[in-house]
Amino acid sequence: MLINIKIYIIICDQLMKNKQDQSKLLIVTTPMCQEILLLLGISDFRITKNQDYNKADFAVVLSETKNLKNSTTKFIKLKLNTFSQIEQSIKNIAKILNTETRSSKLNEQLKYCYLNASYSQSKRNENKKIKVKVYSNFLKDIVEDMGYLIITDDNYDYLVYPDYLKNEIKEINFAGERAIELPSHKNAPLNPIKRAKLRYKILEKNLCMKL
């Protein structure tokens, strides 16, 4: 019984130490990634808009961010375009920063049809009939996740592009109603779940076989 008490005390001490150590960490993130930390209940962090990660213990950034040279900062890189990417990013941060992975509120926010295996597979199989040409990698992730057939030539049913390329893609006028514009990061909600829902719904509404 005495041994069990000692083990219990050791475990409690270690948990308290982990909590104290985490509170001393300097976490730096970007405006685009801050919502992921907030969704996990992490509020003690610094936001940077100019990639200032110096002296940070952890930098929570988007996947395309380059690491600092000769730095001790540990980069936690996230992909936040699809629901599965968001879910995996949450799990990765929770594991690295030793925090809870889920809450009922977070579960409810992440609840979406394309994370439901039975629904999504059926829907993806149906979407394979539609050929889509996509501009930008972040939109390609979403279109691919929804099961649409991505092509690179001009034999497409629909053209999908981000709003910031509106005046640069000559094909848009030719495609007419078949050209679908999606909001880029600057014109979409900061919350990655709300941002993903907005984009998925736009595609669901506009990509169909009514050609």
Phi, psi and omega in degrees: 000321180295321179297318180298320178296318180297318179298318180298318179296318180297316180298315179298318179298320181292319178297319179294321179295317178300318180295318180293318180298320181295324181291339180272349182291143173261110179254126179243139180216175179256163177304327182288336185253350186300326183295330178295318178295318180295324178298332179269001179083015178263115183242350182268085179208166178247138179262134177237139177251353183238028177057041177267095182251010182300137177070003179280143175284318179227141173240116180264111190221171174287157190299331183279355181293136180275141177291152175284140177283142178053043181239148177268358180295131177266123181268129173253105187263134187241146167245127189232027183275317182252166180294323178292324176295318179297314180299317180293322179298318178299316179296319181296314180296316181301320181290314183290318184267004174057054178233175181291140183278331187217164170213164180298323180295318180292319177303318182292321180292324182280351183292108180209151189303327184280003169256358177266111189304312184293317179292311188296322181294318178297315181293320179297318179299321178292321183290341182299341181287345186256125182267128185231132172260129188237134173255128179093138183291325184292328176282329178298321177303316183290311181301319179295318180298328181279354174094000180292151181277113181273128177234165182244352179267192184266007180270053185255157173273324181220154177242126181243132183213155176279152185302331184286351177256009186306320183266006183247343183260112183291334183294340186302313180296321180293320182289332179061235182291348179277355178269122184247121179264134177241146181289137175280180184305321184290337183248021179229163180302146177293326178297119186296330179289314178296323180295315179296316180300319180299313183291317179299317182293323177298316180291318179299324182285326189255336180266102181211177184271011179278070184258000000 
